[in-house]
Amino acid sequence: MTGTGQSPAKTPGTILQKQKGYVALRLHAVGGEFTSAQMRAIAGVAERYGRGRLHLTTRQGIEIHCVPLSGIEPAVGELEDAGVAMGADGPRVRLVTACPGAETCRRGIFETKEVAARLDREFFAQPAPYKFKIAVTGCPNNCAKATENDIGVMGAVVPAWNGEDCDDCGACEKSCPVSAIGKIDGEYVVDPDLCLLCGRCISGCPREAWTVARRGFVLWIGGTMGKTPRLADRIDGLIESTEELYWLVGRAFAYYRENGRPKERFGRMIDRIGRDTVVREITRRE
C-alpha cells in the first residue's frame, strides 16, 4: 500500500516490478516531448527515489524503475509539480506517439505534434476492452509506425503535373520509390494504384512542375505487434480536414469499445467481425 492507502497497482502509471516492494513509474508524454526543465525534474526524481536511471520506452515515454512503495507518493508529487503527469497501463488508451513532422522534417506533410496533442486530450487513458495505441506519422515513410498501431494517422499528398513547367529531366520518375510515375503520349502520369502519396515527386522536381493537388491524411486501423503481429487496414480515401480525421478516430474508438471483447485487440475484433463491416460502420454518417 502507498502512503495514501492506495494499492500501487491502482495508481495510474505505477507498475509493480518483479522485485518485491518496488515499482516502475511510467510517465506521460505526447509524441515523446518533454521540456528540458521537465527532464531535469525527472532525473532528480530518479536520483532521489529510484536508482538514478531512466528508461526510454517504445512509446516515447519515460519510466523510472526501482522506486520503493514508500517513494510513490512523494515522487509523483514532485513530478506533478514539474508538469509531468503519470502514464497509463492496463486496458486503456496508451501514450500517443508521433514523429517530428513538418516542424523540423523536410519530408513531413503536416504538424504531427498538433494532431497528437489533440488526440491525447480526447483519448489518453480512456478505458477500452484492451490496450489501445495511437500513432501519428508525418508521411508515408511511416517513421512513427502508424501501421503497427490500433489507430495510425499518416500524412499524404496527391501530386499533380504541370507540363508547361516541365523540362523532361525525368527526376520525378527517378525519385518515386515505387515507380508509380510513367510517361504516356509525352505526359507524365501517376498510377493511383501504386502511388504512396508521399510527395517525393514534388520535392524532387527541380522545376516545380509537380505540385500538391490535395493534402490530407490516411487513416489506418487495427495494427498490433506482440506475439502475433498484424499490420493495420487502410480506410480508403484521403481525409482532407482535421475535423473529419478526429471524427473518424472517435468513431473507430467508440466502435471498438462497443464491440470489442475483453482482452481482444482492435485488429482481432476487425478480423472477427470483418474488415468491410467495421469500416462501413465507422465511416457511416448517422
Backbone as numpy.savetxt, mean C-alpha at the origin, in Angstrom:
# Nx Ny Nz CAx CAy CAz Cx Cy Cz
0.06 -8.70 33.36 -0.78 -7.50 33.36 0.10 -6.25 33.36
-0.39 -5.19 32.73 0.33 -3.93 32.76 -0.03 -3.17 34.01
0.57 -1.96 34.16 0.29 -1.15 35.34 -1.16 -0.71 35.42
-1.85 -0.72 34.28 -3.25 -0.32 34.26 -4.18 -1.51 34.45
-3.60 -2.70 34.64 -4.41 -3.89 34.80 -4.87 -4.48 33.50
-4.35 -3.95 32.37 -4.75 -4.43 31.06 -3.75 -5.46 30.58
-4.26 -6.55 30.03 -3.37 -7.58 29.48 -2.59 -7.00 28.32
-1.29 -7.29 28.22 -0.51 -6.77 27.10 -1.04 -7.26 25.76
-1.66 -8.42 25.76 -2.22 -8.94 24.51 -3.38 -8.07 24.02
-3.98 -7.28 24.92 -5.10 -6.43 24.56 -4.67 -4.98 24.33
-3.42 -4.68 24.57 -2.91 -3.34 24.34 -2.57 -3.19 22.86
-3.15 -2.23 22.15 -2.89 -2.10 20.71 -1.39 -2.03 20.41
-0.97 -2.78 19.42 0.42 -2.74 19.00 1.40 -3.42 19.93
0.91 -4.16 20.91 1.78 -4.84 21.87 1.72 -6.34 21.62
2.88 -6.95 21.37 2.93 -8.34 20.98 3.77 -9.13 21.99
3.18 -10.15 22.56 3.91 -10.99 23.51 5.06 -11.70 22.81
6.24 -11.67 23.40 7.39 -12.37 22.85 7.46 -13.79 23.38
8.33 -14.59 22.80 8.56 -15.96 23.28 9.23 -15.94 24.65
9.97 -14.86 24.93 10.60 -14.72 26.24 9.54 -14.27 27.25
9.35 -15.03 28.27 8.31 -14.73 29.26 8.56 -13.38 29.91
7.49 -12.58 29.99 7.59 -11.28 30.64 8.03 -10.15 29.74
8.17 -10.39 28.45 8.62 -9.35 27.52 7.65 -9.22 26.33
7.58 -8.00 25.81 6.73 -7.73 24.65 7.51 -6.93 23.62
6.98 -6.93 22.40 7.45 -6.03 21.35 6.41 -4.95 21.15
6.86 -3.72 21.02 5.96 -2.61 20.76 5.99 -2.32 19.26
4.86 -2.49 18.62 4.73 -2.23 17.18 4.18 -0.82 16.98
4.91 0.01 16.25 4.57 1.42 16.13 3.85 1.72 14.81
3.01 2.73 14.87 2.23 3.14 13.71 3.04 4.05 12.81
2.90 3.85 11.50 3.51 4.73 10.50 2.60 4.74 9.28
2.72 5.78 8.48 1.99 5.85 7.22 3.01 5.96 6.10
3.10 4.93 5.28 4.06 4.95 4.20 5.50 5.02 4.67
5.77 4.49 5.86 7.13 4.47 6.38 7.67 5.81 6.83
6.79 6.78 7.06 7.23 8.14 7.38 7.32 8.36 8.89
8.48 8.82 9.35 8.68 9.31 10.70 9.50 10.60 10.58
9.25 11.56 11.47 10.10 12.74 11.49 11.40 12.40 12.22
12.42 13.23 12.02 13.68 12.99 12.72 13.49 13.10 14.22
12.61 14.01 14.67 12.35 14.13 16.10 11.69 12.87 16.65
10.76 12.30 15.88 10.12 11.06 16.30 11.13 9.92 16.35
12.05 9.87 15.41 13.06 8.82 15.42 13.95 8.91 16.66
14.29 10.15 17.04 15.08 10.31 18.25 14.31 9.84 19.48
13.02 10.16 19.53 12.19 9.73 20.66 12.06 8.21 20.70
11.88 7.59 19.54 11.76 6.13 19.46 13.06 5.48 19.93
14.19 6.04 19.48 15.48 5.49 19.89 15.66 5.61 21.40
15.20 6.72 21.96 15.30 6.91 23.40 14.47 5.90 24.17
13.27 5.63 23.69 12.41 4.64 24.33 13.06 3.26 24.25
13.66 2.95 23.11 14.33 1.65 22.96 15.51 1.54 23.92
16.20 2.64 24.16 17.33 2.63 25.10 16.86 2.42 26.53
15.78 3.11 26.90 15.33 3.09 28.29 14.51 1.85 28.64
13.71 1.36 27.71 12.78 0.27 28.05 13.05 -1.03 27.28
13.81 -0.96 26.21 14.15 -2.17 25.46 15.62 -2.50 25.63
16.23 -2.92 24.55 17.65 -3.28 24.60 18.47 -2.42 23.63
17.92 -1.24 23.34 18.65 -0.30 22.51 18.69 -0.64 21.05
17.75 -1.44 20.60 17.71 -1.85 19.19 16.31 -1.62 18.63
16.26 -1.31 17.33 14.99 -1.12 16.63 14.90 -2.12 15.48
13.69 -2.58 15.22 13.47 -3.50 14.09 12.59 -2.81 13.07
13.05 -2.70 11.81 12.25 -2.15 10.72 11.42 -3.27 10.12
10.11 -3.12 10.13 9.22 -4.19 9.69 9.01 -4.16 8.18
8.49 -5.25 7.67 8.20 -5.33 6.24 7.07 -4.39 5.84
6.31 -3.88 6.79 5.25 -2.93 6.48 5.67 -1.50 6.80
6.95 -1.25 6.75 7.51 0.10 6.87 7.26 0.71 8.26
7.05 -0.11 9.24 6.91 0.38 10.61 8.15 0.06 11.42
8.07 0.29 12.71 9.17 0.02 13.62 8.64 -0.78 14.79
9.44 -1.74 15.24 9.13 -2.48 16.47 10.27 -2.30 17.46
9.90 -2.13 18.71 10.86 -2.11 19.81 10.71 -3.42 20.55
11.72 -4.24 20.51 11.65 -5.56 21.13 12.18 -5.55 22.56
11.83 -6.59 23.28 12.36 -6.86 24.62 12.00 -5.77 25.63
10.76 -5.33 25.59 10.25 -4.38 26.58 9.57 -5.20 27.69
9.97 -5.05 28.94 9.32 -5.79 30.02 7.89 -5.31 30.22
7.06 -6.15 30.78 5.66 -5.79 30.98 5.52 -4.48 31.77
6.40 -4.29 32.73 6.33 -3.07 33.55 6.69 -1.82 32.76
7.31 -1.99 31.58 7.72 -0.84 30.79 6.73 -0.43 29.73
5.65 -1.19 29.56 4.70 -0.89 28.49 4.09 0.49 28.69
3.52 0.73 29.86 2.80 1.99 30.09 3.69 3.22 29.94
4.85 3.29 30.60 5.69 4.48 30.41 6.24 4.61 29.01
6.57 3.51 28.36 7.10 3.57 27.00 6.05 4.10 26.03
4.84 3.57 26.13 3.76 4.04 25.25 3.47 5.52 25.52
3.50 5.91 26.78 3.26 7.31 27.11 4.29 8.24 26.48
5.56 7.86 26.54 6.60 8.69 25.93 6.46 8.74 24.41
6.09 7.63 23.82 5.90 7.61 22.38 4.73 8.51 21.97
3.66 8.43 22.71 2.50 9.27 22.39 2.84 10.74 22.54
3.65 11.08 23.54 4.07 12.48 23.72 4.86 12.98 22.51
5.54 12.06 21.82 6.33 12.42 20.64 5.51 12.33 19.35
4.22 12.04 19.49 3.37 11.94 18.30 3.45 10.61 17.59
3.92 9.59 18.29 4.04 8.24 17.70 2.95 7.36 18.31
2.04 6.90 17.48 0.95 6.05 17.96 1.37 4.58 17.86
0.57 3.73 18.48 0.83 2.30 18.42 0.25 1.72 17.13
0.86 0.63 16.68 0.41 -0.03 15.46 -0.74 -0.97 15.72
-0.93 -1.91 14.81 -2.06 -2.83 14.91 -1.59 -4.25 14.66
-2.30 -5.18 15.27 -2.07 -6.60 15.03 -3.42 -7.29 15.10
-3.43 -8.58 14.83 -4.70 -9.30 14.89 -5.56 -9.04 13.67
-6.86 -9.40 13.75 -7.76 -9.29 12.61 -8.26 -7.86 12.40
-7.42 -7.06 11.82 -7.78 -5.66 11.55 -6.86 -5.11 10.47
-7.12 -3.89 10.03 -6.32 -3.27 8.98 -4.96 -2.87 9.55
-3.91 -3.29 8.86 -2.54 -3.03 9.30 -2.02 -1.72 8.71
-0.73 -1.46 8.89 -0.13 -0.24 8.39 -0.30 -0.12 6.88
-0.59 1.09 6.42 -0.67 1.37 4.99 0.74 1.70 4.49
1.23 0.91 3.55 2.57 1.12 3.03 2.51 1.94 1.74
3.63 2.58 1.40 3.67 3.39 0.18 5.11 3.60 -0.26
5.30 3.75 -1.56 6.60 4.15 -2.10 6.71 5.67 -2.00
7.86 6.28 -2.31 8.00 7.74 -2.21 7.07 8.52 -3.12
6.71 7.96 -4.28 5.77 8.63 -5.16 6.34 9.84 -5.88
5.44 10.64 -6.45 5.83 11.75 -7.31 6.58 12.86 -6.58
6.52 12.88 -5.26 7.22 13.92 -4.50 8.72 13.89 -4.78
9.29 12.70 -4.89 10.75 12.60 -5.09 11.14 11.65 -6.22
10.28 10.76 -6.64 10.65 9.75 -7.64 10.28 10.22 -9.05
11.23 10.14 -9.97 10.96 10.58 -11.34 10.01 9.65 -12.08
9.76 8.48 -11.57 8.79 7.57 -12.17 7.40 7.72 -11.56
7.31 8.39 -10.42 6.04 8.49 -9.71 4.98 9.23 -10.50
3.78 8.67 -10.55 2.68 9.24 -11.31 1.78 10.11 -10.43
1.75 9.85 -9.13 0.92 10.65 -8.23 1.57 10.71 -6.85
1.00 11.54 -5.98 1.52 11.72 -4.63 1.03 10.59 -3.73
1.83 9.58 -3.61 1.43 8.38 -2.88 1.16 8.65 -1.41
1.96 9.52 -0.80 1.82 9.75 0.64 0.47 10.39 0.98
-0.05 11.23 0.09 -1.36 11.84 0.33 -2.46 10.78 0.31
-2.40 9.90 -0.68 -3.40 8.83 -0.77 -3.26 7.87 0.41
-2.03 7.52 0.76 -1.82 6.61 1.89 -2.35 7.21 3.19
-2.13 8.52 3.38 -2.61 9.18 4.60 -4.13 9.14 4.68
-4.80 9.35 3.56 -6.26 9.30 3.54 -6.77 7.89 3.85
-6.16 6.89 3.23 -6.57 5.51 3.49 -6.29 5.12 4.94
-5.19 5.62 5.48 -4.86 5.34 6.88 -5.93 5.94 7.80
-6.31 7.18 7.53 -7.33 7.83 8.39 -8.65 7.07 8.35
-9.00 6.53 7.21 -10.30 5.88 7.08 -10.31 4.42 7.55
-9.18 3.73 7.40 -9.23 2.28 7.58 -8.28 1.70 8.62
-7.22 2.39 8.99 -6.24 1.78 9.89 -6.88 1.27 11.18
-6.54 0.05 11.53 -6.97 -0.63 12.77 -8.45 -0.98 12.79
-9.15 -0.80 11.68 -10.55 -1.21 11.63 -10.64 -2.74 11.70
-11.60 -3.28 12.43 -11.71 -4.74 12.54 -12.10 -5.38 11.21
-11.64 -6.59 11.00 -11.90 -7.32 9.77 -11.92 -8.82 10.08
-12.38 -9.64 9.15 -12.36 -11.08 9.41 -10.96 -11.63 9.68
-9.95 -11.00 9.08 -8.57 -11.41 9.31 -7.69 -10.21 9.02
-6.39 -10.37 9.09 -5.51 -9.24 8.80 -5.80 -8.70 7.40
-5.65 -7.38 7.25 -5.99 -6.72 5.99 -4.93 -5.67 5.70
-4.28 -5.80 4.54 -3.13 -4.96 4.23 -3.37 -4.12 2.97
-2.93 -2.86 3.04 -3.12 -1.91 1.96 -1.77 -1.34 1.56
-1.53 -1.27 0.25 -0.29 -0.70 -0.26 -0.60 0.30 -1.36
0.22 1.35 -1.43 0.05 2.41 -2.43 1.36 2.55 -3.18
1.32 2.33 -4.49 2.55 2.40 -5.28 2.37 3.39 -6.42
3.40 4.18 -6.68 3.26 5.33 -7.57 3.21 5.03 -9.04
3.62 3.84 -9.46 3.63 3.50 -10.88 3.69 1.99 -11.03
3.57 1.48 -12.25 3.61 0.02 -12.44 4.95 -0.64 -12.15
6.00 0.13 -11.80 7.20 -0.52 -11.27 6.87 -1.33 -10.03
5.78 -0.92 -9.35 5.21 -1.70 -8.25 6.18 -1.88 -7.08
6.94 -0.83 -6.77 7.92 -0.94 -5.68 7.26 -1.24 -4.34
6.05 -0.76 -4.14 5.34 -1.00 -2.88 4.54 -2.30 -2.89
4.66 -3.06 -3.97 4.07 -4.41 -4.05 2.55 -4.39 -3.89
1.91 -3.56 -4.69 0.45 -3.47 -4.64 -0.22 -4.81 -4.91
0.38 -5.63 -5.75 -0.22 -6.91 -6.11 -0.07 -7.98 -5.04
0.64 -7.66 -3.97 0.83 -8.62 -2.87 0.03 -8.23 -1.64
-0.86 -7.25 -1.78 -1.65 -6.77 -0.65 -3.13 -6.99 -0.90
-3.91 -6.97 0.17 -5.35 -7.14 0.05 -5.96 -6.05 -0.83
-5.46 -4.83 -0.65 -5.81 -3.71 -1.52 -4.53 -3.09 -2.01
-4.41 -2.93 -3.32 -3.24 -2.29 -3.90 -3.66 -1.16 -4.82
-3.14 0.03 -4.56 -3.41 1.20 -5.40 -2.16 1.48 -6.22
-2.31 1.58 -7.53 -1.16 1.77 -8.42 -1.42 2.95 -9.36
-0.44 3.84 -9.48 -0.55 4.94 -10.41 -0.48 4.45 -11.86
-1.20 5.13 -12.76 -1.23 4.70 -14.16 -1.50 5.89 -15.07
-0.94 5.85 -16.27 -1.21 6.88 -17.29 -1.49 6.20 -18.63
-2.41 6.78 -19.37 -2.68 6.34 -20.73 -1.95 7.29 -21.67
-1.03 6.78 -22.49 -0.25 7.65 -23.36 -0.96 7.98 -24.67
-0.58 9.11 -25.26 -1.10 9.50 -26.57 0.06 10.01 -27.42
0.04 9.65 -28.72 1.12 10.02 -29.64 0.68 11.15 -30.55
1.55 12.16 -30.71 1.28 13.28 -31.61 2.32 13.24 -32.73
1.89 12.86 -33.92 2.81 12.69 -35.03 3.51 13.94 -35.48
2.89 15.09 -35.26 3.50 16.34 -35.71 4.80 16.65 -34.98
4.91 16.17 -33.73 6.12 16.45 -32.94 7.15 15.33 -33.01
6.82 14.24 -33.70 7.68 13.06 -33.72 8.72 13.15 -34.85
9.99 12.83 -34.53 11.03 12.78 -35.56 11.42 11.35 -35.91
10.58 10.39 -35.48 10.74 8.98 -35.83 12.08 8.41 -35.34
12.46 8.79 -34.10 13.74 8.29 -33.56 13.63 6.88 -33.01
12.41 6.44 -32.71 12.21 5.10 -32.19 12.47 4.92 -30.71
12.70 6.04 -30.01 12.99 5.94 -28.57 11.83 5.35 -27.80
10.61 5.60 -28.25 9.44 5.07 -27.54 9.40 3.55 -27.59
9.70 3.01 -28.77 9.72 1.56 -28.89 10.79 0.93 -28.00
11.94 1.58 -27.95 13.04 1.06 -27.15 12.77 1.18 -25.65
12.06 2.23 -25.26 11.83 2.47 -23.83 10.70 1.64 -23.26
9.82 1.13 -24.11 8.68 0.35 -23.60 9.17 -1.00 -23.07
8.91 -1.29 -21.79 9.43 -2.54 -21.20 8.73 -3.80 -21.66
7.58 -3.67 -22.33 6.84 -4.87 -22.75 6.56 -4.86 -24.25
7.25 -4.00 -24.99 7.12 -3.94 -26.46 5.67 -3.73 -26.90
5.00 -2.80 -26.21 3.60 -2.53 -26.52 3.44 -1.49 -27.63
4.53 -0.87 -28.06 4.48 0.18 -29.08 5.03 -0.36 -30.39
4.29 -0.12 -31.45 4.72 -0.52 -32.78 4.33 0.54 -33.79
4.75 0.34 -35.02 4.48 1.31 -36.08 3.61 0.66 -37.15
2.48 1.31 -37.44 1.55 0.83 -38.45 1.22 1.98 -39.38
1.45 1.78 -40.66 1.16 2.79 -41.67 1.78 4.14 -41.32
3.02 4.11 -40.83 3.74 5.34 -40.55 3.39 6.00 -39.24
2.54 5.39 -38.42 2.15 5.97 -37.12 2.46 4.99 -35.99
2.91 5.57 -34.87 3.17 4.75 -33.69 1.85 4.50 -32.96
1.64 3.26 -32.60 0.40 2.86 -31.91 0.75 2.02 -30.69
-0.17 2.00 -29.75 0.00 1.24 -28.51 -0.98 0.08 -28.51
-0.48 -1.09 -28.18 -1.33 -2.26 -28.01 -1.91 -2.21 -26.60
-3.21 -1.95 -26.46 -3.81 -1.79 -25.12 -3.76 -3.06 -24.29
-3.64 -4.22 -24.95 -3.58 -5.48 -24.21 -2.21 -5.71 -23.58
-1.19 -5.02 -24.09 0.16 -5.16 -23.57 0.58 -4.00 -22.68
0.04 -2.82 -22.95 0.48 -1.61 -22.26 0.31 -1.71 -20.75
1.37 -1.37 -20.02 1.33 -1.39 -18.56 0.83 -0.09 -17.96
0.64 0.94 -18.78 0.22 2.27 -18.31 1.29 2.90 -17.43
2.56 2.61 -17.75 3.65 3.09 -16.90 4.16 4.47 -17.29
3.94 4.88 -18.56 4.39 6.20 -18.99 5.84 6.27 -19.42
6.52 5.15 -19.56 7.92 5.18 -19.98 8.08 5.80 -21.37
7.11 5.57 -22.24 7.17 6.15 -23.58 7.11 7.68 -23.52
6.38 8.19 -22.53 6.24 9.64 -22.38 7.54 10.25 -21.88
8.08 9.69 -20.82 9.32 10.23 -20.26 10.52 9.94 -21.15
10.44 8.92 -22.00 11.57 8.54 -22.84 11.61 9.24 -24.18
10.60 10.04 -24.49 10.55 10.70 -25.79 11.28 12.04 -25.74
12.36 12.23 -26.53 13.11 13.48 -26.49 12.38 14.65 -27.14
11.36 14.38 -27.92 10.63 15.43 -28.63 9.28 15.74 -27.98
8.96 15.05 -26.90 7.67 15.21 -26.21 6.49 14.95 -27.16
6.70 14.00 -28.06 5.62 13.61 -28.96 4.60 12.71 -28.27
5.02 12.08 -27.16 4.10 11.29 -26.35 3.68 12.11 -25.14
2.39 12.18 -24.90 1.85 12.95 -23.78 0.85 12.10 -22.99
0.43 12.62 -21.84 -0.55 11.93 -21.00 -1.95 12.23 -21.50
-2.63 11.21 -21.96 -4.02 11.37 -22.38 -4.96 11.29 -21.19
-4.67 10.35 -20.28 -5.48 10.18 -19.07 -4.55 9.72 -17.96
-4.83 10.19 -16.76 -4.02 9.85 -15.59 -4.94 9.36 -14.47
-4.49 8.36 -13.73 -5.34 7.89 -12.64 -4.72 6.74 -11.88
-5.57 5.78 -11.53 -5.16 4.67 -10.67 -5.68 3.35 -11.21
-4.94 2.29 -10.92 -5.41 0.93 -11.12 -5.57 0.32 -9.73
-6.67 -0.39 -9.52 -6.94 -0.99 -8.21 -6.79 -2.50 -8.29
-6.01 -3.04 -7.35 -5.80 -4.48 -7.23 -6.44 -4.97 -5.93
-7.04 -6.14 -5.96 -7.70 -6.69 -4.77 -7.31 -8.14 -4.55
-7.13 -8.50 -3.29 -6.99 -9.91 -2.93 -5.60 -10.49 -2.93
-4.56 -9.65 -2.96 -3.22 -10.18 -2.92 -2.82 -10.63 -1.51
-1.98 -11.63 -1.42 -1.50 -12.08 -0.12 -0.21 -12.88 -0.32
0.66 -12.82 0.64 1.89 -13.60 0.60 1.77 -14.74 1.62
2.80 -15.00 2.41 2.71 -16.06 3.40 2.92 -17.44 2.81
2.33 -18.43 3.46 2.56 -19.83 3.08 1.99 -20.18 1.71
0.88 -19.54 1.36 0.24 -19.82 0.08 0.02 -18.51 -0.66
1.04 -18.02 -1.34 0.94 -16.70 -1.99 -0.15 -16.65 -3.06
-0.73 -15.47 -3.19 -1.76 -15.23 -4.21 -1.62 -13.79 -4.69
-1.34 -13.59 -5.96 -1.27 -12.25 -6.49 -2.69 -11.68 -6.66
-2.79 -10.38 -6.54 -4.09 -9.72 -6.55 -4.74 -9.75 -7.94
-6.05 -9.58 -7.95 -6.82 -9.43 -9.18 -6.98 -7.95 -9.48
-6.86 -7.61 -10.74 -7.01 -6.22 -11.15 -8.47 -5.92 -11.48
-8.96 -4.82 -10.95 -10.28 -4.34 -11.36 -10.09 -3.56 -12.65
-10.79 -3.97 -13.70 -10.59 -3.39 -15.02 -10.91 -1.90 -15.04
-10.20 -1.19 -15.91 -10.47 0.22 -16.12 -9.53 1.11 -15.33
-9.47 2.36 -15.76 -8.65 3.38 -15.11 -9.53 4.21 -14.20
-9.16 4.32 -12.95 -9.88 5.16 -11.98 -9.29 6.56 -12.08
-10.09 7.55 -12.46 -9.55 8.86 -12.80 -9.74 9.92 -11.74
-10.26 9.56 -10.58 -10.39 10.54 -9.51 -10.15 9.87 -8.16
-9.64 10.64 -7.20 -9.43 10.08 -5.87 -10.76 9.76 -5.20
-11.80 10.52 -5.52 -13.10 10.24 -4.93 -13.59 8.85 -5.34
-13.42 8.50 -6.63 -13.81 7.18 -7.11 -12.93 6.11 -6.47
-11.66 6.40 -6.33 -10.73 5.44 -5.73 -11.13 5.13 -4.30
-11.37 6.16 -3.48 -11.71 5.94 -2.08 -13.06 5.23 -1.95
-13.97 5.52 -2.85 -15.27 4.85 -2.83 -15.09 3.35 -3.10
-14.27 3.01 -4.09 -14.06 1.60 -4.43 -13.34 0.85 -3.31
-12.33 1.49 -2.71 -11.63 0.84 -1.60 -12.60 0.59 -0.45
-13.44 1.58 -0.17 -14.43 1.42 0.89 -15.41 0.31 0.60
-15.83 0.21 -0.65 -16.75 -0.86 -1.05 -16.09 -2.23 -0.90
-14.82 -2.32 -1.32 -14.11 -3.60 -1.24 -13.96 -4.04 0.21
-13.59 -3.10 1.08 -13.39 -3.46 2.48 -14.72 -3.83 3.13
-15.76 -3.08 2.83 -17.07 -3.39 3.40 -17.57 -4.76 2.93
-17.32 -5.09 1.67 -17.76 -6.39 1.16 -17.01 -7.52 1.86
-15.73 -7.31 2.08 -14.93 -8.32 2.79 -15.43 -8.49 4.22
-15.69 -7.40 4.90 -16.17 -7.50 6.29 -17.52 -8.22 6.36
-18.34 -8.05 5.34 -19.66 -8.67 5.35 -19.62 -10.14 4.95
-18.71 -10.50 4.04 -18.74 -11.83 3.45 -17.55 -12.72 3.82
-16.50 -12.13 4.37 -15.34 -12.94 4.74 -15.60 -13.76 5.99
-15.02 -14.93 6.02 -15.12 -15.80 7.19 -13.96 -15.52 8.14
-14.13 -15.85 9.42 -13.03 -15.64 10.36 -11.74 -16.32 9.89
-10.64 -15.59 9.93 -9.31 -16.05 9.53 -9.23 -16.41 8.04
-10.11 -15.82 7.25 -10.07 -16.01 5.79 -9.60 -14.70 5.16
-8.47 -14.75 4.48 -7.96 -13.56 3.82 -8.87 -13.14 2.67
-8.78 -11.89 2.30 -9.64 -11.32 1.26 -9.53 -12.12 -0.04
-8.30 -12.46 -0.43 -8.11 -13.21 -1.67 -8.74 -14.59 -1.64
-8.69 -15.24 -0.48 -9.31 -16.56 -0.37 -10.83 -16.44 -0.45
-11.36 -15.36 0.09 -12.79 -15.12 -0.03 -13.17 -14.91 -1.49
-12.33 -14.17 -2.24 -12.59 -13.96 -3.66 -12.59 -15.29 -4.40
-11.63 -16.16 -4.08 -11.58 -17.48 -4.72 -12.82 -18.31 -4.40
-13.30 -18.20 -3.18 -14.47 -18.98 -2.77 -15.74 -18.48 -3.44
-15.92 -17.16 -3.49 -17.15 -16.59 -4.05 -17.08 -16.48 -5.57
-15.88 -16.17 -6.08 -15.70 -15.97 -7.52 -15.33 -14.53 -7.82
-14.26 -14.36 -8.60 -13.76 -13.01 -8.90 -14.84 -12.15 -9.54
-15.52 -12.66 -10.56 -16.48 -11.84 -11.29 -17.61 -11.36 -10.37
-18.07 -12.23 -9.49 -19.14 -11.85 -8.56 -18.66 -10.77 -7.61
-17.46 -10.94 -7.05 -16.94 -9.96 -6.10 -16.73 -8.61 -6.76
-16.12 -8.61 -7.94 -15.88 -7.34 -8.64 -17.20 -6.67 -9.01
-18.15 -7.45 -9.45 -19.45 -6.88 -9.81 -20.11 -6.23 -8.60
-20.05 -6.86 -7.44 -20.68 -6.31 -6.25 -19.93 -5.07 -5.74
-18.59 -5.10 -5.83 -17.80 -3.96 -5.36 -18.05 -2.73 -6.22
-18.15 -2.91 -7.52 -18.26 -1.77 -8.43 -19.70 -1.35 -8.69
-20.65 -2.10 -8.16 -22.06 -1.81 -8.42 -22.51 -0.55 -7.68
-23.13 0.35 -8.42 -23.71 1.54 -7.82 -25.11 1.20 -7.31
-25.40 1.66 -6.10 -26.70 1.33 -5.50 -27.84 2.02 -6.26
